[in-house]
Amino acid sequence: MLILTEKLPENPDAIVSFALPLTAFERTRSRHRFELESGEVFLRLARGTVLRDRDLLQSEDRKYLVRILAKPEPVLKAIASNQLLLMRAAYHLGNRHIPVEITSTYLRLSPDTVLQEMLTQMGLEVQEEIAPFQPEIGAYGHSH
């Protein structure tokens, strides 16, 4: 069993042992066991650690480096005709305390028929897609 215990500083040139694709929800778990073809991988990170795409983790024995990847997953992509409408939609989604990925051209969230209907009624175009989901960590959240 491989135990990953330490998040390392960014290093795009690091030579990694393998990549570990995780969904947005899986990247919020500081303790979790994964079954891979090559064996078990166990996350044992500091509580509250939120992993992002391209993060680098080191094994407990310091022999392995693992690159975290944002795994494509079912999401809703909301596109607005103007910036004000996009900001209004982000405000209403934020009021519901749900994970949202915010960009200058679209919002991305986990599939939810009620929220999809709300966004459509507000005038946004909502598309279902399979894509990496990288929601905001939050104003008080931090990454270790």
Secondary structure, DSSP 8 states (H G I E B T S, - for coil): -EEEEEEE---TT---SEEEEE-TTGGG-SEEEEEETTEEEEEE--TT----TT-EEEETTS--EEEEEE-EEEEEEEE-SSHHHHHHHHHHHHHTT--EEE-SSEEEE---HHHHHHHHHHT-EEEEEEEE------SS----
